[in-house]
């Protein structure tokens, strides 16, 4: 496929992910008074999606998708949706405010739950996909 078309599809996915992230962040504001629960939830969901889609849609599996569709989801949507930069800023703000316990809780929940979510997504999709062991097919998919 033409590199410009791939770029446009990834960009469209990024826009969709970014808009979804914004809506979820607004929805979560009332719950995120002392800890950025919206960001944590977004990162967990994005981690699950990239693990699930990456494993389920492998070219060698039962539910293959064209590489452009995988890039649309894994690099575009997940790249625009997940929020590591927001997570980093919110953690810094907690540290600067002297809320060391909440900052450490934010780091622990975010890293631990996101790693668990990507593993869960991979595990479910691997069962649906005949025991697939890989998630990414090409290096760029891991940059989502």
C-alpha positions as CSV (number, residue, x, y, z in Angstrom):
1,X,0.0,0.0,0.0
2,X,1.1,3.6,-0.7
3,X,2.9,5.1,2.3
4,X,0.7,8.2,2.1
5,X,-2.4,6.1,2.4
6,X,-0.9,4.2,5.4
7,X,-0.1,7.6,7.0
8,X,-3.7,8.8,6.4
9,X,-5.1,5.7,8.0
10,X,-2.8,5.9,11.0
11,X,-3.7,9.6,11.4
12,X,-7.4,8.8,11.2
13,X,-7.0,6.1,13.9
14,X,-5.0,8.6,16.0
15,X,-7.8,11.1,15.7
16,X,-10.4,8.5,16.8
17,X,-8.2,7.5,19.7
18,X,-7.6,11.1,20.8
19,X,-11.3,12.0,20.7
20,X,-12.2,8.8,22.7
21,X,-9.5,9.6,25.2
22,X,-10.8,13.2,25.6
23,X,-14.4,12.0,26.2
24,X,-13.4,9.3,28.7
25,X,-11.2,11.8,30.5
26,X,-14.2,14.2,30.8
27,X,-16.4,11.5,32.0
28,X,-13.9,10.4,34.6
29,X,-13.3,13.9,36.1
30,X,-15.7,13.5,39.0
31,X,-13.9,10.2,40.0
32,X,-10.4,11.6,39.6
33,X,-10.2,14.1,42.4
34,X,-7.1,12.7,44.2
35,X,-5.8,10.2,41.7
36,X,-5.9,10.4,37.8
37,X,-8.3,7.5,37.5
38,X,-9.3,8.5,34.0
39,X,-5.7,8.3,32.7
40,X,-5.2,5.0,34.5
41,X,-8.4,3.5,33.0
42,X,-7.5,4.8,29.5
43,X,-4.1,3.2,29.7
44,X,-5.5,-0.1,31.0
45,X,-8.1,-0.2,28.2
46,X,-5.5,0.8,25.5
47,X,-3.2,-1.9,26.8
48,X,-5.9,-4.5,26.6
49,X,-6.9,-3.4,23.1
50,X,-3.3,-3.5,21.7
51,X,-2.7,-6.9,23.3
52,X,-6.0,-8.3,22.0
53,X,-6.0,-6.9,18.5
54,X,-2.3,-7.6,18.0
55,X,-2.6,-11.2,18.9
56,X,-6.0,-11.9,17.4
57,X,-5.4,-10.5,13.9
58,X,-1.9,-12.0,13.1
59,X,-1.5,-12.9,9.5
60,X,-0.7,-16.5,10.5
61,X,-3.7,-16.8,12.8
62,X,-7.4,-17.6,12.4
63,X,-8.6,-14.0,12.2
64,X,-6.0,-12.2,10.0
65,X,-6.4,-8.5,9.1
66,X,-4.5,-6.6,6.5
67,X,-1.5,-4.8,7.9
68,X,-3.1,-1.4,7.3
69,X,-6.0,-2.4,9.6
70,X,-3.6,-3.5,12.3
71,X,-1.6,-0.2,12.0
72,X,-4.9,1.7,12.1
73,X,-5.8,0.2,15.5
74,X,-2.4,-0.5,17.1
75,X,-0.5,2.6,16.1
76,X,-3.3,5.0,15.2
77,X,-6.1,4.4,17.7
78,X,-4.0,3.0,20.6
79,X,-1.3,5.6,20.0
80,X,-3.8,8.5,20.1
81,X,-5.8,6.9,23.0
82,X,-3.2,5.9,25.5
83,X,-1.7,8.7,27.6
84,X,1.8,8.0,28.9
85,X,2.7,11.7,28.7
86,X,-0.4,12.6,30.7
87,X,0.5,9.9,33.2
88,X,4.0,11.3,33.5
89,X,2.8,14.9,34.0
90,X,0.2,13.9,36.6
91,X,2.7,11.8,38.5
92,X,5.1,14.8,38.5
93,X,2.3,17.1,39.8
94,X,1.6,14.6,42.6
95,X,5.3,14.5,43.5
96,X,5.6,18.3,43.4
97,X,2.6,18.6,45.7
98,X,4.2,16.3,48.2
99,X,1.7,13.5,47.6
100,X,4.4,10.8,47.3
101,X,2.1,8.0,48.3
102,X,-0.5,8.9,45.7
103,X,2.3,9.3,43.1
104,X,3.7,5.9,43.8
105,X,0.2,4.4,43.8
106,X,-0.4,6.1,40.4
107,X,2.8,4.5,39.0
108,X,2.1,1.1,40.5
109,X,-1.5,1.0,39.3
110,X,-0.7,2.3,35.9
111,X,2.3,0.1,35.2
112,X,1.0,-3.0,36.9
113,X,-2.6,-2.9,35.6
114,X,-1.6,-1.9,32.1
115,X,0.9,-4.8,31.9
116,X,-1.8,-7.1,33.2
117,X,-4.3,-5.7,30.7
118,X,-2.0,-6.3,27.7
119,X,-1.2,-9.8,29.0
120,X,-5.0,-10.5,29.4
121,X,-5.8,-9.1,26.0
122,X,-3.0,-11.3,24.5
123,X,-4.1,-14.4,26.4
124,X,-7.8,-14.1,25.4
125,X,-6.9,-13.5,21.8
126,X,-4.3,-16.3,21.8
127,X,-7.0,-18.8,22.8
128,X,-9.3,-17.4,20.0
129,X,-6.4,-17.5,17.6
130,X,-5.1,-21.1,18.1
131,X,-2.5,-20.4,20.7
132,X,-0.6,-17.5,18.9
133,X,2.4,-16.4,20.8
134,X,3.3,-13.1,19.1
135,X,1.5,-9.8,19.2
136,X,3.3,-7.5,16.8
137,X,4.1,-8.7,13.3
138,X,6.4,-5.7,12.4
139,X,8.4,-3.3,14.6
140,X,6.2,-0.3,14.0
141,X,3.2,-2.0,15.6
142,X,5.0,-1.9,18.9
143,X,5.2,1.9,18.7
144,X,1.4,2.4,19.3
